[in-house]
Amino acid sequence: MSLETAHDLLNRSLGQLARKIPGATAIFHHQGLDFCCGGNKSLRRAAEEKNLDSDAIANALWSIASKGDVAATENMPLPELIDFILENFHQVHRAELPELVRLATKVERVHIDKPDCPHGLSDHLLHMAQELETHMQKEEQILFPMIKQQAGSIVLGPISVMRHEHDDHGAALRELERLTNNMQSPVGACNTGRALYLGLQKLRNDLMEHIHLENNLLFVKQEEQFSKPQPNSTCCGTCS
């Protein structure tokens, strides 16, 4: 990144840092910083809200930024980026969520009397799966084809709807964390329980990365394209 010091990173948004610095998302995950739905917040503001040392985080980011190149997805053509999202996130969510529901159902049934049993987890996961499926179908059947076909500024309406639904997915993740003690497996958990909590951690990481790529890269590129004055547009005279 074309910055002089680590201090310059403090005023960059989490979303921008996540898409510009390979490895940034791992740091954000470790610090509990929401770079997907909260990707428009500056690093300074996001860290202050969680009482974190923003300078230490900036230094960690600067350390890896000085070694790495822009993430591969940053320069992907939009059709290729869409295919990447479909393969690495849509297909993965569909494959993994049913198994998480099954594992959660078993854990709740077997450990129902234990104080650390995640009561309500299977129902919440099932609801998440249903909401995600509806959301992904909207993208696959409406928004993504419009972007690939270069439908024009009409895509901004569906993008706004998808952003709102992403906020709902973020709220669902926070509820998931509440139900599972921040996805920490109970001491002495059985193999099924350990597999469940490991899968939940992967779901959280995947979904946050999924939302980040759409909110802060795919959607932003479309919004920037149609917010620029068109070469042959006629000015109404009020901006001169």
C-alpha positions in Angstrom: 0.0 0.0 0.0 1.2 3.5 -0.8 1.4 4.7 2.8 4.4 6.2 4.7 3.9 4.8 8.2 1.8 2.4 10.2 0.0 5.5 11.6 -1.5 6.1 8.2 -3.5 2.9 8.5 -5.5 4.2 11.4 -7.8 6.3 9.2 -8.3 3.6 6.6 -11.6 1.6 6.8 -11.5 -2.0 8.0 -13.0 -3.1 4.7 -10.3 -1.3 2.7 -7.5 -2.8 4.8 -9.0 -6.3 4.6 -9.1 -6.2 0.8 -5.7 -4.5 0.4 -3.5 -6.4 2.9 -3.4 -10.2 2.7 -3.5 -11.5 6.2 -5.4 -8.5 7.6 -8.6 -10.6 8.2 -6.7 -13.0 10.5 -5.7 -10.0 12.6 -9.2 -8.7 12.7 -10.6 -12.1 13.6 -8.1 -12.3 16.5 -9.1 -8.9 17.8 -12.8 -9.4 17.3 -13.1 -6.6 14.7 -16.0 -6.8 12.3 -14.5 -6.1 8.8 -17.6 -7.3 6.9 -20.8 -5.6 8.1 -18.7 -3.0 10.0 -16.2 -2.6 7.1 -16.9 1.1 6.7 -15.5 2.0 10.1 -11.9 3.3 10.4 -9.4 1.1 12.2 -9.1 3.9 14.8 -12.8 4.0 15.5 -13.4 0.3 15.5 -10.5 -0.3 17.9 -11.6 2.5 20.3 -15.1 1.0 20.4 -13.7 -2.2 21.7 -11.0 -0.6 24.0 -8.2 -2.1 21.9 -4.8 -0.7 21.2 -5.2 0.8 17.7 -1.5 1.5 17.3 -0.5 -2.1 18.1 -3.0 -3.3 15.5 -1.8 -0.8 12.9 1.8 -1.9 13.5 0.8 -5.6 13.0 -1.0 -4.7 9.8 2.0 -2.6 8.6 4.3 -5.5 9.3 2.5 -7.8 6.9 1.6 -5.0 4.4 5.3 -4.3 3.8 5.9 -7.9 2.9 2.8 -8.8 0.8 1.1 -7.9 -2.4 -2.5 -7.0 -3.0 -4.8 -9.9 -2.4 -5.6 -11.9 -5.6 -9.3 -11.0 -5.4 -8.6 -7.3 -5.5 -7.7 -7.3 -9.2 -10.1 -10.0 -10.4 -12.6 -9.0 -13.2 -16.1 -8.9 -11.7 -17.4 -12.0 -13.5 -14.3 -13.9 -12.1 -14.9 -12.5 -8.6 -18.5 -13.6 -8.7 -17.5 -17.1 -9.7 -14.9 -17.1 -6.9 -17.7 -16.2 -4.4 -20.0 -18.8 -5.7 -17.4 -21.6 -5.5 -15.7 -20.7 -2.3 -18.7 -19.5 -0.2 -22.2 -20.2 -1.7 -21.3 -23.9 -2.4 -19.5 -24.2 0.9 -22.3 -22.8 3.0 -24.8 -25.2 1.4 -22.5 -28.1 2.0 -21.6 -27.4 5.6 -24.6 -25.8 7.3 -26.8 -29.0 7.2 -24.1 -30.9 9.0 -23.7 -28.2 11.6 -27.5 -28.4 12.2 -27.2 -32.2 12.6 -24.3 -31.9 15.1 -26.0 -29.2 17.1 -29.2 -31.2 17.4 -27.2 -34.2 18.7 -25.2 -32.1 21.2 -28.4 -30.5 22.5 -30.2 -33.8 22.9 -27.4 -35.7 24.6 -26.2 -32.8 26.9 -29.6 -31.2 27.6 -29.1 -31.3 31.4 -25.6 -29.7 31.4 -25.2 -26.0 32.2 -23.0 -25.4 29.2 -25.4 -27.0 26.7 -26.0 -24.5 23.8 -29.8 -24.5 24.1 -31.5 -23.2 20.9 -28.4 -23.6 18.8 -29.8 -26.1 16.3 -32.9 -23.9 15.7 -30.8 -20.8 15.2 -28.5 -22.6 12.7 -31.5 -23.9 10.8 -32.9 -20.3 10.6 -29.5 -19.0 9.5 -29.4 -21.7 6.8 -32.8 -20.8 5.5 -32.1 -17.1 5.5 -28.7 -17.6 3.7 -30.3 -19.8 1.1 -32.9 -17.2 0.3 -30.3 -14.5 0.2 -27.9 -16.5 -2.1 -30.7 -17.4 -4.5 -31.4 -13.7 -4.9 -27.8 -13.0 -5.7 -27.5 -16.0 -8.1 -30.8 -15.3 -9.9 -31.0 -11.5 -9.9 -27.9 -9.5 -8.9 -25.0 -11.5 -10.2 -26.5 -12.0 -13.7 -27.1 -8.3 -13.8 -23.5 -7.5 -12.9 -22.2 -10.0 -15.4 -24.5 -8.6 -18.2 -23.4 -5.1 -17.3 -27.0 -4.0 -16.7 -26.0 -0.5 -15.6 -26.9 1.6 -12.6 -30.1 -0.5 -12.1 -27.9 -2.9 -10.1 -27.6 -0.3 -7.3 -31.1 -1.2 -6.0 -30.4 -4.9 -5.5 -27.0 -4.1 -4.0 -28.7 -1.9 -1.4 -31.1 -4.8 -0.5 -28.2 -7.2 -0.3 -26.2 -4.9 2.0 -29.2 -4.7 4.4 -29.5 -8.5 4.4 -25.8 -8.8 5.1 -26.4 -6.7 8.3 -29.0 -9.3 9.3 -26.5 -12.1 8.8 -24.0 -10.1 11.0 -26.7 -10.0 13.7 -27.2 -13.7 13.3 -23.5 -14.3 13.8 -23.5 -12.3 17.0 -26.4 -14.4 18.3 -24.5 -17.5 17.4 -21.6 -16.2 19.5 -23.9 -15.5 22.4 -25.4 -19.0 22.3 -21.9 -20.7 22.2 -19.8 -18.6 24.6 -18.1 -17.0 21.6 -17.8 -20.4 20.0 -15.6 -21.8 22.7 -16.0 -25.5 23.1 -16.8 -26.5 26.7 -14.1 -28.2 28.8 -14.3 -31.9 28.3 -16.5 -31.7 25.3 -17.1 -35.0 23.4 -15.8 -35.5 19.8 -19.2 -34.4 18.4 -19.1 -31.3 20.4 -15.5 -30.5 19.4 -16.4 -31.0 15.7 -19.4 -28.8 16.1 -17.5 -25.9 17.6 -14.7 -26.2 15.1 -17.3 -26.1 12.3 -19.0 -23.0 13.9 -15.7 -21.2 13.9 -15.2 -22.0 10.3 -18.7 -20.8 9.4 -18.1 -17.5 11.2 -14.8 -17.0 9.4 -16.2 -18.0 6.0 -19.4 -15.9 6.3 -17.4 -12.8 7.4 -15.0 -13.2 4.5 -18.0 -13.8 2.1 -19.7 -10.6 3.2 -16.5 -8.7 3.1 -15.8 -9.6 -0.5 -19.3 -8.5 -1.5 -19.7 -5.4 0.6 -16.2 -4.0 0.3 -15.1 -5.2 -3.1 -17.8 -6.4 -5.5 -20.5 -3.9 -4.5 -18.0 -1.0 -4.0 -16.6 -1.5 -7.5 -20.2 -1.3 -8.9 -21.1 1.7 -6.8 -17.9 3.6 -7.8 -18.5 2.9 -11.4 -22.0 4.5 -11.4 -21.1 7.3 -9.1 -18.6 8.7 -11.6 -19.9 11.3 -14.2 -20.5 9.6 -17.5 -18.4 10.8 -20.5 -21.3 11.7 -22.6 -23.7 12.9 -19.9 -25.3 16.3 -20.1 -24.8 18.6 -17.1 -28.0 20.2 -15.8 -26.0 23.4 -15.0 -26.3 23.3 -11.2 -22.8 21.9 -10.6 -21.0 24.7 -12.5 
